[in-house]
């Protein structure tokens, strides 16, 4: 089983899929906010995958389904190391 806390402590990129408003209220320090609704369009319009495909990425959201779908989406677009972090608050609590 992968230790997500260790990956984050060692520099994994954490993508928070909640809305910008939810992210602004509270988030895990160092996480990148890409709302789930715009994930696919933002990835396709940018060079994110091209330049970061070998990075370790962890997805998290307000609900576990979005996080799992985003993981599969990132893998299908060419990312090599993506982990489903599930619900962001649970992930945050595991970092404490």
C-alpha positions in Angstrom: 0.0 0.0 0.0 1.3 3.5 -0.9 1.9 5.9 1.9 0.4 9.1 0.5 1.6 11.2 3.5 5.2 10.2 2.7 4.8 10.9 -1.0 3.5 14.4 -0.2 6.3 15.1 2.3 8.7 14.1 -0.4 7.3 16.5 -3.0 4.4 14.8 -4.7 2.1 17.2 -6.5 -1.3 17.3 -4.8 -4.2 18.4 -7.0 -7.3 19.6 -5.1 -10.3 19.2 -7.3 -12.8 21.3 -5.3 -14.1 24.6 -6.5 -12.0 27.7 -6.2 -14.2 29.0 -3.4 -13.9 25.8 -1.4 -10.2 25.8 -1.9 -9.8 29.4 -0.8 -11.6 28.7 2.5 -9.3 25.8 3.4 -6.8 23.5 1.7 -3.7 21.5 2.2 -0.6 23.8 2.0 1.2 23.4 -1.3 -1.7 21.9 -3.1 -2.7 23.0 -6.6 -6.4 23.8 -7.2 -7.8 22.6 -10.5 -11.6 22.2 -10.1 -12.9 18.9 -11.3 -15.3 20.5 -13.8 -12.4 22.1 -15.6 -9.7 19.4 -15.2 -10.0 17.9 -18.6 -10.1 21.2 -20.5 -7.3 22.7 -18.5 -5.0 19.7 -19.1 -5.8 19.6 -22.8 -5.2 23.4 -23.2 -1.9 23.4 -21.3 1.4 21.5 -21.4 0.8 20.1 -17.9 1.0 16.5 -19.0 3.9 17.0 -21.3 6.1 18.7 -18.7 4.9 16.8 -15.6 4.1 13.3 -16.8 6.8 11.7 -14.7 5.9 13.5 -11.5 4.1 11.8 -8.7 0.6 13.2 -8.5 -2.1 12.7 -5.9 -5.7 13.7 -6.5 -8.1 14.7 -3.8 -11.6 16.3 -3.7 -14.7 16.9 -1.6 -15.9 13.4 -2.6 -14.0 10.2 -3.3 -15.7 9.6 -6.7 -14.3 12.8 -8.2 -10.8 12.0 -7.0 -10.9 8.5 -8.4 -12.3 9.7 -11.8 -9.6 12.4 -11.9 -6.9 9.8 -11.3 -8.1 7.7 -14.2 -8.4 10.8 -16.4 -4.8 11.8 -15.7 -3.5 8.3 -16.3 -5.4 8.1 -19.6 -3.8 11.4 -20.7 -0.3 10.1 -20.1 0.6 10.8 -16.5 2.8 7.9 -15.2 2.4 8.1 -11.4 -1.1 9.1 -10.1 -2.6 8.1 -6.8 -6.2 8.6 -5.6 -6.0 10.6 -2.3 -9.8 10.5 -1.8 -11.5 13.1 0.3 -9.1 16.1 0.9 -10.1 16.5 4.6 -9.2 12.8 5.4 -5.9 13.3 3.5 -5.2 16.5 5.5 -5.9 14.7 8.8 -3.4 11.9 7.8 -0.7 14.5 7.3 -1.0 15.8 10.9 
